[in-house]
């Protein structure tokens, strides 16, 4: 038995020597010791590589957590920050308290514009981070509108449904931005019951439509699902014409037609087919009436 052990030991030594030779010839990556940042703290890492923050308008900061592998003595580390706007205030260092394995890095901000997105990339020095850790954190910050319930308005899609329905409408406080809540569900149900649609032609419609109105009375909106499945497979989306046409003349029918009454003239489009119906030059395709403009 001892003889067998001796043979195995010699074989292992030969294998190690062979691997060393391969390394010298460039066939094997040379082994390197893991990086160590400080004697007290070990190595450091952001808790997450990405931080997405959709905040209330009253919020004024975002907190990132940075961890270290050893909770040693107090230490202060340098931090670099690249920001999309100087309204984001980012400290150039972070301090770990003695005995603490984590610390908070606080990004503060003032006077952010509601609805816009701001970004920052916060980074530790490479020499202080572990190979598998997060050297940097990509941060996005946006403030939400404060939505106010206006009451019950009216909604009609004359292309897909053809009947007018009561809808709850919200307004972003201080802005000409409105949300029309759950505009299609009841209409699709009624159309199904009437035999206008087959069950396989009904998918999930948008939970709300959000429109914004500029100073000239032109209406803009992101695409939204109507809930109609063309051939039972391809969702029909209503899309603002600026997505298809650079000429602003093609947008003009998306507008306020009287005070508190807006019409949308979209392209109805199915991505799976790559085509649809162009209603951008038609009036009365989709009409939204705010509660204040509803006629008794």
N, C-alpha and C positions, 0 to 999 in steps of 0.2 A: 504493500500500500504506500509506504514512504517513497518507494522508487517511482510509482505512478505520479505522486504529488510533485516530485522533483522534475519529472518530464514535463508536466503541465506548467510548472513555474517557468521553466526554460522557454517553453513555447510562447507564454504570455510576454516574456521579455522580448522575444524575437518579433512578436506582433507589434509591440509598442515601438520598437526600433524601426520597423517597416513603415508604420504610420508617420513617424517623425521624418523619415526620408521622403515620403510622399509630400509632406508639408513643405519641406525645403524645395521640392521640385515644383511647387505651386498647385498640386492636385488636391490638397486639403486646406481648408481655412484654418489659419493659426488660432489657437485658443487665446482669448483675451479675458482678463479679469473683469468682473462687472464694475461699472463706474460707481464710485462712492463720492458723495458731494461734500459732506462734512463729517467730522468724527462724531458729532452729537446727533445729527439729524438723519444720517444715511442718505437716501435719495428721495426726490420729491416728485409729485405728480398732481395734475388737476384731477378732480374727481370725475370729470366728464370732458370729452373732447368738443362737445357742442352744447350750447345753452340757448334754448329758444324761449323768449319771454314775451307773452302777450298780457299786458298789465292794465290795471285800472288807471284812469286819467289822474288819480290822486297819488299814485305811487311815485317814488323819487329815487329808487335805487334797485340794483340787482346784486345778489350775493353769490359769489363762486367759492367753492371749497377747494383748498389745496391740502394734500396729505403728505406726510413724510413717513419713512419706514421705521424710524426710531424716535421715540418721544424723549429727546435728550434735553440739553440746555436751551435757553432762549436763543433765537437766531433771527436775523433779518436778512431777507433775500431780495435781490434786485428783480424788477419786473419790467418788461417792455410792453407797450400797448400801441396798436395801430387802430385808429378810430375813423369812422366815416364822417363824423361831425364833432366839432369841438364842444358841443353841448354835453358830450359824454366825458365825465371827469374820472380819470383812471389813475390811481396811485402808482408811483414808480417803485414801490417796494411792498413787502408783506412781512409781518413779524409773527413768529411762532413763540408762544409763551413756553416757559420751562415746563417740561413734563406733558406737553400737549402734542398729540400726533396730527392735529389738523388746525387750520387757521382760515378765517374768512377774508376774502378779497372783495371789497365793496366798490362797485361802479355806481357813481352818483350822476344825476342828470337834472337839468332845469330846462323848462320851456320847450320840451319836445312837442312837435306838431302831431296831433292826434291823427291816426290813420297812416302815418308814414313809418317806414322801417329804418332803424339805425343799427349799425354793426360795429363790432370791435373784435380784434384778435389779441388776446392776452397771452403772453409767453414767459416761461422760465428760461434761464440760460441752459443750453444743452448740457453743460458740464454738471448740472445739478439734478438731472432727471434720469430715471431708469430707462433701459432700452424698451421695456414693454409698457411704460407709463405714458401719460398724456403730457407732452411738453408744452402744448398750447391749448387754448380753449377758444373756439369761434362762437361769439355771442351775437344774438340778434335781439333787438328790443323794439317793441311797438306798443303804443297806448291805444286802448279801446275807446270807442265812443260811448257816451252815456246815453242809452236808448230810452226814449220816453214814449209811452203808449199814447197814441193820438185817438184811438177808438176804432170803430168799424167803418171801413171804406168799401169800395167796389173793385172787382177785378173781372175782366173778360178777355179770353183768348179766342178771337173769332176764327182763327185758322184751325185750332185743334179741338176746341170744345163748343164755342158758339153760344154759351149761356153765361149770364152775369151772376157772380157769387159775392156774398159778403166775405170780407177778409179783415183780419186785424192788421193795422198799419202802425209801425213805429217810426220815430224820427230821431236821428242823432242830434243830441242837444247842441244848438248853436250852428247847425249845418243844414243845408238843403239836401240831405241824404235820408232816404226812406227805405224801410224794409216792409215788403208785402209778405205776410206770413202765410205759409201753407196754401199757396194759391191754386193748386191743381187737384188736390186729393178728392174733394167732393165732386168736382166736375168730372173726373175720370170715373168715379164710382157711378155717377148718374149716366154717363155715356155708356158704360158697360151694361147697366141695367136696361137701358133703352136699346141695346143691340148695336150701338154705333161702333163700339170696339169689341173685339174678342178678348177673352182673358189673357191669351198669350201676347197680346199687343200692348199690355199695360205693365210698365216697370215702375221704378221709384222716381217720383218727381222731386224737384228742388223743395227743400223745406222752407225756403224764402227766396224772394227776389230782392236784390238791393240795387236801388237806382240813385244816382246823384244828378243834380240839376245845376248847370252853370248859370252865370249871370245873363246869358242870352236866351235862357230857357231850353237849351239843348240837353237831352237826357243821355246818360252813359250808364253802362251796366256790364258786369262780367257775364259770361255765358251761364245758362242755367238749363237744367233738364226739364223738359215738358212732361215726362212720364210716358210718352208714346213710343213704343218699340216698333220701328218699321220692320215689316216681315217677321215680327216676333223676336228680333235679335238686336237691332241697331237702335240705340237711344237717339231720339230727336232732340237736339239742343237748339235753344234760341241764342243767337250770337250777334253782338253789335256789329254793324257793317264796317267799323274801323278795322276789324280783324281781316277784312277781305279787300277793302277799297281805300286807297290813299286819298281819293278826292273827297273833300268834306261835303261836297254837294250830295254825295250818296248817303250822308248821315242825317240830313235835315229833317227827315220825317220822324226821327226820334226826338220828340219835343213836347213842350207844354202847350196844349191846344187851347186851354182856357185856364183861369186861375184854379190851381189845385187839381187839374186833370191832365194826365200825361199819356202819350201814346208811344208805344215801342214798335218799330218797324225793323225786325231782325232778319237775318238769314236763318232759316230752319235747316239744320245740318246734321247729317249722320256720319260720324267719323269712320265707321266701318265700311261705308260705301264711298266716301269721298265726295259726296254731293248732297243736294237738298233742294230747298225752294227759296228763291230770292224775293223777299217781300219788303226790301229796303225802300222802295219808292211808292209804297201803298200806305194809305191812311186807315186808321181804325183796326189794325191787326191785333194789337194788344192794347187795352185801355185800362188805366189805373186811376181811380178817383179817391182823393183824400177824404177823410170824414168831414172836413169843413166844407167840402164842395158837393157832398151828396145831397141831391134834391129830394125832398119829401114827396 
